[in-house]
Amino acid sequence: MKFGGTSVGSVNSILSVKRIVEAVDEPVIVVVSALGGITDKLINTSRMAAAGDASYENEFREIVYRHVEMIKEVIPAGEAQVALQRQIGELLNELKDIFQGIYLIKDLSQKTSDTIVSYGERLSSIIVAQLTGAEWFDSRKFIKTEKKHSKHVLDTELTNSLVRETFSSLPKRVLVPGFISTDKMTGEVTNLGRGGSDYTAAIIAAALDADSLEIWTDVDGFMTADPRVISRAYTINELSYVEATELCNFGAKVVYPPTIYPVCHKNIPILVKNTFNPEGVGTVIKREVSDPQSKAIKGISSINDTSLITVQGLGMVGVFNDDIAVCQHSFNVAVSLLTMGTKVAFVVGSHRAQTGPVVLRMHQNGVVLGSVIVQHCFQNLIFHLDEFEGLIHALFVFAGHDGHHIAHKAHMAVNEQAVMRTGFRIGLACLRVARRILRHILPCKDRFDPGH
């Protein structure tokens, strides 16, 4: 059973978790997320400290207050509450020291950031374990990752072996913090990504050949559409693994997409239920649905805050998909790719571009043909690529959030000196563009400076 942040985010919800867990007769492993909103607050506090903003202390005090008050509300006064407050206090003191260190040196590494966000699940899981009478197990000891291409990915074989060893003798009730893990070589704290608590539960379920995996959240299951948009949307009773994966990949946030893969291979059904409406039927995800032909369309999902980049023109002839790259500082922002003749269209998340410009770079056989620098203030952009006498003609068309269009056409010579200029530490080659052009193209406060 897995309970998300909203399920443990308030006194009423966490008491509902207690009732749901205690109603289970057979042995059960419970995985929990951090208290609702705490992970975001941990990230925000660490960034404030790294920026030298002393008000990070106010944010930290709010984190402390949330956990201390939660214990006071759900754990009866007495020795048990005092012991739990002491245990939580020790973790919060560790966290305070880390924040203070970041503030003093004005630096926040990925290693430190991963350590900080791990405290959310560590704190919440200890509280829920005490509340439900479950035995607490540290997931950092058996969920192991390895580094591949600068990313931490699950070491499935090692993790499965450690999970089976850890739970060879299964207590009646087990409580495990979700999301967090450790590197198999260094032992450093890592994580499974946002939404990773679902994944933690699926990994354990698959390793132990569980009868089922239950995901408890704040909705009744998968809906036919977003109920905030379509008022008549209703719960889908059954979905196949493939159908659920497609819905998750394209906007349905009910289940973290990687969750489905481990249990699918073991044919373990997933039951999605509502913590706030435990009597609801929910959605069952399994290999085969009862009547696959009953409805041609199971549900409609959508992705908000997206932007469209279209690359077209005769200059696209011979430029293959592999020669197109959409990148941003430190991570890929491509969400979807559609090719059609001499036109390529990208859909990227607008929210991803808030921390810096997106770079669209075109190259063939190692030669850069053109590059576009895009800020997050656009909804639609067209890049027209035509090679003529060594020039690339770029037509930028923006539809801003206010609906006003800005269009500009520029001639940019492609030569070795130009393409070697870069404005990014990660070394993406960018064409030099005159400041007067950038004033039209990047109307944001923090413009890209071609002089750096």
C-alpha positions in Angstrom: 0.0 0.0 0.0 1.3 3.4 -0.9 -0.1 6.7 0.5 0.8 10.0 -1.2 1.5 13.5 0.2 -2.1 14.5 0.3 -3.0 11.3 2.1 -0.6 12.2 5.0 -0.8 16.0 4.6 -3.4 16.8 7.3 -4.6 15.5 10.6 -7.9 14.1 9.1 -6.2 12.5 6.2 -3.4 10.8 8.2 -6.0 9.4 10.7 -7.8 8.0 7.6 -4.6 6.3 6.7 -4.5 4.8 10.1 -8.0 3.4 9.8 -7.3 2.0 6.3 -4.0 0.3 7.4 -5.4 -1.2 10.6 -8.4 -2.7 8.6 -6.0 -5.0 6.7 -5.8 -8.5 8.2 -3.0 -10.0 6.2 0.7 -8.8 6.4 1.1 -5.5 4.6 3.9 -3.1 3.6 3.0 0.5 3.7 5.0 3.1 1.7 4.4 6.8 2.4 5.5 10.1 0.8 6.5 13.3 2.7 3.7 15.4 4.2 1.9 17.3 1.5 3.9 20.3 0.3 7.0 19.5 2.4 9.2 18.3 -0.5 8.6 21.6 -2.4 9.3 23.5 0.8 12.6 21.7 1.4 13.7 22.5 -2.2 12.7 26.1 -1.8 14.4 26.5 1.5 17.7 25.0 0.2 17.7 27.4 -2.8 17.0 30.4 -0.5 19.9 29.4 1.7 22.2 28.9 -1.3 21.3 32.4 -2.5 22.3 33.9 0.8 18.7 34.7 1.7 18.5 34.7 5.5 14.7 34.3 5.4 15.3 30.6 4.7 15.1 30.3 8.5 11.4 31.2 8.4 10.8 28.5 5.8 12.6 26.0 8.0 10.6 27.0 11.0 7.4 26.2 9.0 8.8 22.8 8.3 9.5 22.2 12.0 6.0 23.5 12.9 4.2 21.2 10.5 5.8 18.0 11.9 5.7 19.0 15.6 2.0 20.0 15.4 1.2 16.8 13.4 2.6 14.7 16.2 0.7 16.7 18.9 -2.5 16.1 17.0 -2.3 12.4 16.1 -0.2 10.9 18.9 -1.8 10.9 22.4 0.1 12.8 25.1 2.5 10.6 27.1 5.9 8.9 26.8 5.3 7.7 23.2 4.7 11.3 22.0 7.7 12.6 23.9 10.0 9.9 22.5 8.6 10.6 18.9 9.2 14.3 19.3 12.7 13.7 20.4 13.4 11.4 17.4 11.9 13.9 15.0 13.7 16.7 16.7 17.1 15.0 16.1 16.4 14.7 12.3 15.2 18.3 12.2 18.4 19.5 13.9 20.5 17.6 11.3 18.5 19.4 8.6 19.0 22.7 10.3 22.7 22.2 10.3 22.7 21.3 6.6 20.7 24.5 5.7 23.1 26.6 7.8 26.1 25.1 6.0 24.5 25.9 2.6 23.8 29.5 3.7 27.4 30.0 4.9 29.2 28.6 1.8 26.5 29.8 -0.7 26.6 26.5 -2.6 24.1 23.7 -3.2 25.3 20.5 -4.9 23.1 17.8 -6.3 24.4 15.5 -3.6 23.4 17.9 -0.9 20.0 18.6 -2.5 19.2 14.8 -2.7 20.1 14.5 1.0 17.8 17.4 2.0 14.7 16.1 0.1 15.2 12.7 1.7 14.2 14.2 5.1 10.6 14.6 3.9 10.0 10.9 3.7 12.2 10.0 6.6 10.2 12.3 8.9 6.7 11.4 7.7 7.4 7.7 7.7 8.5 7.7 11.3 5.3 9.5 12.4 3.0 7.2 10.4 4.9 4.1 11.8 4.3 5.3 15.3 0.6 6.1 14.5 -0.2 2.7 12.9 2.0 0.5 15.1 4.1 -0.6 12.1 7.7 -1.6 12.2 9.8 1.0 10.4 12.4 -0.1 7.7 14.9 2.2 6.1 14.5 2.0 2.3 18.0 3.5 1.8 19.3 0.1 2.9 17.6 -1.9 0.1 16.6 0.4 -2.7 19.9 0.8 -4.6 20.7 3.0 -7.7 23.6 3.2 -10.0 24.8 6.1 -12.1 24.3 5.9 -15.8 24.8 8.9 -18.1 24.9 11.3 -15.2 21.6 10.0 -13.8 20.8 7.7 -11.0 18.8 4.7 -12.1 17.5 1.7 -10.2 19.8 -1.3 -10.0 17.0 -3.8 -10.3 18.9 -7.0 -9.7 20.6 -5.8 -6.5 17.5 -4.1 -5.2 15.3 -7.2 -5.7 17.9 -9.3 -3.9 18.1 -6.9 -0.9 14.3 -6.5 -0.7 13.8 -10.3 -0.5 16.6 -10.5 2.1 15.2 -7.7 4.2 11.6 -9.0 4.2 12.4 -12.7 4.4 10.5 -12.7 7.6 7.6 -10.3 7.1 6.1 -8.6 10.2 2.3 -8.1 10.2 2.7 -4.3 9.4 5.7 -2.6 7.8 6.3 1.0 7.2 8.8 2.2 4.5 9.7 5.7 3.4 9.2 6.1 -0.3 11.2 8.0 -2.9 14.6 7.7 -1.3 17.5 5.4 -2.2 21.3 5.1 -2.0 24.0 4.7 -4.6 25.2 1.1 -4.6 28.9 2.1 -4.9 29.2 5.2 -2.6 26.2 4.8 -0.3 25.3 8.4 -1.0 21.6 9.3 -0.7 19.8 9.4 -4.1 16.1 9.3 -5.0 13.8 7.8 -7.6 12.4 11.1 -8.9 9.3 13.1 -8.0 6.5 10.7 -7.6 9.1 8.1 -6.7 7.1 6.8 -3.7 4.8 5.0 -6.2 7.8 3.5 -7.8 9.2 2.3 -4.4 6.0 0.5 -3.6 6.0 -1.1 -7.1 9.6 -2.3 -6.7 8.9 -3.9 -3.4 5.6 -5.5 -4.6 7.4 -7.0 -7.7 10.4 -8.3 -5.7 8.1 -10.0 -3.2 5.5 -11.2 -5.7 2.8 -9.4 -3.8 -0.9 -10.2 -4.4 -1.6 -6.6 -5.3 -0.3 -3.0 -5.2 -2.6 -0.4 -3.8 -2.0 3.3 -4.6 -4.0 5.5 -2.2 -4.3 9.1 -3.4 -6.8 12.0 -3.4 -9.0 10.9 -6.3 -11.3 7.9 -6.9 -9.0 6.5 -9.6 -8.4 7.2 -13.3 -11.1 9.5 -14.7 -12.4 9.6 -18.2 -11.1 13.2 -18.3 -9.9 15.9 -16.0 -12.9 16.6 -13.7 -11.7 20.2 -13.4 -12.3 20.7 -17.1 -15.1 18.1 -17.8 -17.6 18.2 -15.0 -19.3 15.0 -16.1 -16.1 12.9 -16.1 -16.4 9.6 -14.2 -14.1 6.9 -12.8 -12.8 4.2 -15.1 -13.2 0.9 -13.3 -10.7 -1.1 -15.3 -7.6 -0.3 -17.4 -4.9 -2.5 -18.9 -1.3 -1.8 -18.1 -0.7 -0.3 -21.6 -3.8 1.9 -21.3 -2.7 3.2 -17.9 0.8 3.8 -19.1 -0.4 5.9 -22.1 -2.7 8.0 -19.9 0.1 8.6 -17.4 2.6 9.6 -20.0 0.3 12.1 -21.5 -0.9 14.0 -18.5 -2.9 11.8 -16.1 -1.0 12.3 -12.8 -2.7 9.5 -10.9 0.3 7.1 -11.0 4.0 7.8 -11.5 4.6 6.2 -15.0 7.6 4.0 -14.0 5.4 2.4 -11.3 3.6 0.2 -13.8 6.6 -1.5 -15.4 7.8 -3.7 -12.4 4.3 -5.0 -11.5 3.3 -5.5 -15.1 6.0 -8.1 -15.6 4.8 -10.0 -12.5 1.2 -9.6 -13.5 0.4 -7.9 -10.2 -2.8 -5.8 -10.3 -2.7 -2.2 -9.3 -5.7 -0.8 -7.4 -6.0 3.0 -7.3 -8.1 4.2 -4.4 -9.1 7.5 -2.7 -7.9 8.0 0.9 -10.8 10.4 1.4 -13.4 8.0 0.0 -12.1 4.5 0.9 -15.6 3.0 0.1 -15.2 4.0 -3.5 -14.6 1.3 -6.2 -11.5 2.9 -7.6 -9.6 1.8 -10.7 -8.0 -1.7 -11.2 -5.0 -1.8 -13.6 -4.3 -5.3 -14.9 -3.0 -7.3 -17.9 -6.4 -7.9 -19.5 -9.7 -6.0 -18.9 -13.0 -7.8 -18.8 -14.4 -6.4 -22.0 -11.7 -4.6 -24.1 -14.2 -3.8 -26.9 -16.7 -2.1 -24.5 -15.5 1.4 -25.2 -13.3 2.6 -28.1 -12.0 5.5 -26.0 -11.3 4.9 -22.3 -10.2 8.4 -21.3 -8.8 11.7 -22.5 -5.7 13.1 -20.9 -4.0 16.5 -21.5 -0.8 18.3 -20.7 -1.0 21.9 -19.6 1.6 24.7 -20.0 3.1 23.5 -23.3 4.7 25.3 -26.1 5.0 24.3 -29.8 8.2 24.7 -31.8 7.9 24.0 -35.5 11.0 23.7 -37.8 10.2 23.8 -41.5 11.6 24.8 -44.9 13.7 23.4 -47.7 16.8 23.5 -45.5 15.2 20.7 -43.5 15.7 18.2 -46.4 18.3 15.7 -45.4 18.2 16.8 -41.8 17.2 13.7 -39.9 15.3 13.5 -36.6 18.5 12.5 -34.8 20.1 15.7 -36.0 17.5 17.9 -34.1 18.1 18.5 -30.4 16.0 20.4 -27.9 18.0 21.1 -24.8 18.0 23.3 -21.7 20.5 24.0 -19.1 21.1 20.7 -17.3 18.2 18.7 -18.7 16.2 17.7 -21.8 12.9 19.5 -22.2 11.4 17.6 -25.2 8.0 16.2 -24.3 6.8 15.0 -27.7 8.1 14.9 -31.2 6.1 14.9 -34.4 7.7 14.7 -37.9 5.8 15.4 -41.1 7.6 15.6 -44.4 10.0 18.6 -44.4 8.5 19.8 -41.0 9.4 18.8 -37.5 7.3 19.9 -34.5 8.3 19.7 -30.9 6.0 20.1 -27.9 7.9 21.3 -24.8 6.7 22.1 -21.3 6.6 25.9 -20.9 7.2 25.5 -17.1 10.5 23.8 -17.9 11.8 26.9 -19.5 11.4 29.1 -16.4 14.9 28.5 -15.1 16.6 29.5 -18.3 16.4 29.7 -22.1 15.7 26.6 -24.3 18.1 26.0 -27.1 16.9 24.4 -30.4 20.0 23.3 -32.3 20.1 21.8 -35.8 23.2 20.0 -37.1 24.1 17.6 -39.8 27.3 15.5 -39.8 28.6 17.5 -36.9 28.0 20.9 -38.6 25.6 23.3 -36.9 23.0 24.5 -39.4 21.1 26.8 -37.1 20.2 27.5 -33.5 17.3 29.2 -31.8 17.2 30.6 -28.3 13.7 30.5 -26.8 12.4 31.9 -23.5 9.3 30.6 -21.7 7.1 33.5 -22.8 6.0 31.9 -26.0 3.1 29.6 -27.0 4.1 29.0 -30.6 7.3 29.5 -32.5 8.1 28.8 -36.1 11.7 28.5 -37.3 12.1 28.6 -41.0 15.3 27.0 -42.2 16.3 27.7 -45.8 19.9 27.6 -47.0 20.6 30.3 -49.5 24.1 31.7 -50.3 25.4 30.6 -46.9 22.6 32.3 -45.0 19.9 30.9 -42.8 16.6 32.8 -42.7 14.9 32.6 -39.4 11.3 33.6 -38.9 10.4 33.8 -35.2 6.6 34.0 -34.5 5.6 34.3 -30.9 2.1 34.3 -29.4 2.6 35.8 -26.0 0.3 35.1 -23.0 -1.5 38.3 -23.7 -2.3 37.1 -27.3 -0.2 39.7 -29.0 2.0 38.4 -31.8 5.6 39.4 -32.3 7.3 38.5 -35.6 10.8 39.1 -36.8 12.9 37.9 -39.7 16.7 37.8 -39.4 19.6 36.9 -41.6 22.3 35.0 -39.7 25.5 34.0 -41.4 26.6 30.5 -40.5 30.4 30.3 -40.2 32.9 28.6 -37.9 33.4 31.7 -35.8 29.7 32.2 -35.2 28.8 28.7 -34.2 31.7 28.5 -31.8 30.2 31.3 -29.7 28.3 29.9 -26.7 26.3 31.4 -23.9 25.9 28.2 -21.9 28.2 26.5 -19.5 27.2 23.1 -21.0 28.8 24.2 -24.3 25.9 24.3 -26.7 26.9 26.1 -29.9 24.6 29.2 -30.5 24.6 31.5 -33.4 25.4 35.2 -32.6 22.3 37.3 -32.9 22.3 41.1 -32.8 21.0 42.7 -29.6 18.3 44.6 -31.5 16.9 41.2 -32.6 17.1 39.7 -29.2 15.1 42.6 -27.8 12.2 41.5 -30.0 12.8 37.7 -29.6 13.4 37.7 -25.8 11.0 40.3 -24.3 11.6 38.8 -20.8 13.3 40.6 -17.9 16.3 38.2 -17.9 17.3 38.3 -21.6 20.0 36.1 -23.0 23.2 38.2 -23.5 25.0 37.3 -26.7 28.1 39.1 -25.4 28.7 36.4 -22.7 
